[in-house]
């Protein structure tokens, strides 16, 4: 095993344990993964990449639904109708999206037991969704919508793919262990 593989495996293990702690005492009959983002901006494709991988992992599961992937994105343009559909169901929702923060947090994955605020990094209206949120810190928050959008467009794709792989594998480990 290479040093990079060892670091990756430790990262997946830490993420899995963190997520497991957040959901261990919750009774869940249906689970929805809402993977937010677009395939047109590198930094913002984190959610759709996770969604594509989760759809592959859980394609046969009846009580797990994945909304949002590389082919069928969930963005600020269609999220309101999707939220209306989700609210009609009795389901536990885990929202997954890219996020912005300070430079030393890039590459960090944060699991919170609260709703996700969608679109705040590019000055969109505050819209909250989910019972748990998973945020992948993909770029620096410049506190300026135009600079933030530029930062999202100029991220190395390899970082986003590695983070998405970690999250999707970690979720798989939590559900199938």
MARMI-538551 format. One line per 8 residues: number of its first residue (from 1); their letters; for each residue x, y, z of C-alpha. Coordinates in steps of 0.02 Angstrom, whole numbers, plus 50000, padded with zeros to 5 digits. Each point is the difference from the previous one (the first is absolute). Layout:
BEGIN
NUM = a = X,Y,Z; ...
//
This chain:
BEGIN
1 = xxxxxxxx = 50000,50000,50000; 50069,50170,49952; 50005,50149,50117; 49861,50085,49899; 49889,49845,50012; 50029,49990,50187; 49953,50183,50024; 49845,49976,49891
9 = xxxxxxxx = 49946,49845,50098; 50023,50092,50165; 49901,50148,49934; 49856,49886,49944; 50002,49913,50169; 49995,50165,50094; 49859,50065,49891; 49901,49837,50019
17 = xxxxxxxx = 50018,50005,50189; 49946,50182,50007; 49844,49966,49894; 49960,49842,50097; 50001,50098,50164; 49880,50129,49927; 49869,49873,49943; 50022,49853,50120
25 = xxxxxxxx = 49852,50041,50114; 49880,50055,49863; 49863,49884,49938; 50002,50011,49811; 49869,49916,49890; 50048,50092,49839; 50162,50089,49963; 50019,50135,49868
33 = xxxxxxxx = 50170,50065,49945; 49977,50172,49922; 50160,50032,49902; 50006,50183,49951; 50108,50084,49868; 50032,50015,49815; 50105,49908,49874; 50048,50165,49918
41 = xxxxxxxx = 50114,50066,50138; 50143,49890,50062; 49990,50049,50183; 49811,49984,50003; 49996,49824,49926; 50043,49924,50170; 49817,49962,50040; 49957,49927,49830
49 = xxxxxxxx = 50157,49891,50002; 49950,49931,50170; 49824,49972,49935; 50059,49902,49848; 50104,49886,50108; 49859,49976,50128; 49878,49957,49860; 50121,49865,49945
57 = xxxxxxxx = 50020,49933,50178; 49815,50003,50047; 49910,49968,49835; 49912,49847,50072; 49950,50075,50168; 49814,50041,50016; 50015,50108,50155; 50143,50108,49933
65 = xxxxxxxx = 49973,50136,49871; 50139,50104,49923; 49946,50165,49923; 50132,50091,49899; 50144,49930,49900; 50110,50049,49853; 49860,49970,49873; 49854,50070,50102
73 = xxxxxxxx = 50063,50145,50102; 49916,50087,50145; 50040,50185,49989; 49926,50162,50062; 49889,49998,49844; 49907,49839,50040; 50029,49977,50187; 49833,50077,50053
81 = xxxxxxxx = 49896,49872,49905; 50111,49859,50063; 49982,50060,50180; 49811,50002,49978; 50007,49818,49940; 50111,49949,50146; 49889,50085,50130; 49853,49892,49944
89 = xxxxxxxx = 50095,49845,50053; 50039,49940,50174; 50187,49982,49979; 50163,50043,50083; 50095,50118,49885; 50188,50016,49989; 50048,50153,49897; 50170,49996,49914
97 = xxxxxxxx = 50080,50152,49921; 50162,50091,49968; 50043,50142,50119; 50124,50142,50017; 50109,50041,50150; 50176,50059,50041; 50152,49932,49906; 50055,49880,50137
105 = xxxxxxxx = 49830,49911,49996; 50002,49955,49814; 49982,49811,49985; 49907,49987,50165; 49835,49909,50010; 49878,50060,50133; 49852,49901,50065; 49872,50106,50094
113 = xxxxxxxx = 49840,49951,50087; 49908,50147,49927; 49930,50063,49836; 50106,50052,49852; 49994,50181,49943; 49999,49987,49810; 50081,50133,49890; 50066,50114,50137
121 = xxxxxxxx = 50176,50007,49926; 49940,50084,49841; 49872,50114,50083; 49844,49899,49962; 49851,50006,50116; 50014,49903,50161; 49918,49833,49973; 50018,49865,50131
129 = xxxxxxxx = 49976,49814,49969; 50043,49833,50080; 50006,49916,50169; 50188,49980,49986; 50118,50093,49886; 50164,49943,49924; 50107,50141,49934; 50158,49979,49900
137 = xxxxxxxx = 50109,50155,50017; 50062,50023,49821; 50063,50180,49992; 50038,50158,50097; 49855,50114,50047; 50046,50173,49939; 49838,50076,50070; 49968,50062,49824
145 = xxxxxxxx = 49880,49905,49883; 50099,50032,49841; 50166,49949,50076; 49919,49848,50081; 49926,49945,49833; 50170,50023,49918; 50082,49895,50137; 49872,49861,49971
153 = xxxxxxxx = 50036,50001,49813; 50187,49983,50024; 50016,49855,50122; 50106,49849,49956; 49877,49863,49952; 50108,49869,50088; 49963,50077,50171; 49813,49998,49968
161 = xxxxxxxx = 50004,49820,49937; 50102,49942,50152; 49880,50085,50121; 49846,49929,49911; 50077,49826,50002; 50035,50015,50186; 49822,50056,50042; 49913,49872,49891
169 = xxxxxxxx = 50109,49857,50064; 49977,50060,50179; 49811,50004,49981; 50003,49826,49923; 50102,49938,50149; 49877,50074,50125; 49846,49926,49917; 50072,49829,49960
177 = x = 50094,49965,50161
//
